[in-house]
């Protein structure tokens, strides 16, 4: 359904993005982060690192336009 609604798709995709290059060592020091979409995600670092309810599986994957942290589910704004 998101493919038929470009505005909603953009909202979901940009909810997964935080401005800047935030490494895992910095993420675990945060309680929340503002997304490019405008909303905020909650961060918990114990026992596992979670973004909202998504578990972080891999960290610090360097890409041409930033840093990727792989999570186990889609975040919904």
C-alpha positions as a Python dict, from the first residue, in 0.01 Angstrom:
ca = {
    (1, 'X'): (0, 0, 0),
    (2, 'X'): (287, 240, 68),
    (3, 'X'): (402, 223, -293),
    (4, 'X'): (68, 374, -397),
    (5, 'X'): (104, 663, -150),
    (6, 'X'): (435, 845, -210),
    (7, 'X'): (381, 1085, 83),
    (8, 'X'): (333, 802, 334),
    (9, 'X'): (626, 610, 186),
    (10, 'X'): (849, 916, 222),
    (11, 'X'): (732, 958, 582),
    (12, 'X'): (817, 596, 671),
    (13, 'X'): (1155, 605, 496),
    (14, 'X'): (1266, 938, 647),
    (15, 'X'): (1155, 815, 992),
    (16, 'X'): (1447, 571, 963),
    (17, 'X'): (1703, 849, 908),
    (18, 'X'): (1884, 1069, 1162),
    (19, 'X'): (2090, 1361, 1033),
    (20, 'X'): (2468, 1329, 1065),
    (21, 'X'): (2704, 1036, 1104),
    (22, 'X'): (2601, 878, 1434),
    (23, 'X'): (2819, 580, 1529),
    (24, 'X'): (2701, 303, 1761),
    (25, 'X'): (2923, 432, 2042),
    (26, 'X'): (2727, 759, 2026),
    (27, 'X'): (2385, 596, 1987),
    (28, 'X'): (2410, 407, 2317),
    (29, 'X'): (2460, 738, 2500),
    (30, 'X'): (2126, 873, 2373),
    (31, 'X'): (1772, 826, 2505),
    (32, 'X'): (1609, 949, 2184),
    (33, 'X'): (1692, 1096, 1846),
    (34, 'X'): (1506, 1328, 1611),
    (35, 'X'): (1448, 1181, 1266),
    (36, 'X'): (1459, 1354, 929),
    (37, 'X'): (1081, 1290, 912),
    (38, 'X'): (1042, 1521, 1213),
    (39, 'X'): (940, 1266, 1474),
    (40, 'X'): (1158, 1116, 1743),
    (41, 'X'): (1263, 758, 1807),
    (42, 'X'): (1333, 619, 2154),
    (43, 'X'): (1668, 453, 2219),
    (44, 'X'): (1733, 189, 2485),
    (45, 'X'): (2080, 40, 2530),
    (46, 'X'): (2017, -239, 2780),
    (47, 'X'): (2013, -534, 2757),
    (48, 'X'): (2006, -504, 2376),
    (49, 'X'): (2018, -182, 2179),
    (50, 'X'): (1667, -96, 2059),
    (51, 'X'): (1523, 182, 1851),
    (52, 'X'): (1159, 204, 1957),
    (53, 'X'): (1075, -170, 1954),
    (54, 'X'): (1328, -264, 1685),
    (55, 'X'): (1640, -455, 1790),
    (56, 'X'): (1967, -333, 1639),
    (57, 'X'): (2135, -627, 1461),
    (58, 'X'): (2444, -469, 1299),
    (59, 'X'): (2610, -134, 1349),
    (60, 'X'): (2846, 113, 1189),
    (61, 'X'): (2812, 8, 827),
    (62, 'X'): (2974, 294, 638),
    (63, 'X'): (2794, 409, 325),
    (64, 'X'): (2863, 691, 82),
    (65, 'X'): (2603, 913, 244),
    (66, 'X'): (2619, 812, 611),
    (67, 'X'): (2626, 529, 862),
    (68, 'X'): (2381, 236, 856),
    (69, 'X'): (2258, 47, 1160),
    (70, 'X'): (2052, -261, 1068),
    (71, 'X'): (1733, -320, 1267),
    (72, 'X'): (1497, -617, 1272),
    (73, 'X'): (1171, -444, 1180),
    (74, 'X'): (1024, -145, 1002),
    (75, 'X'): (969, 165, 1215),
    (76, 'X'): (628, 328, 1172),
    (77, 'X'): (597, 699, 1255),
}
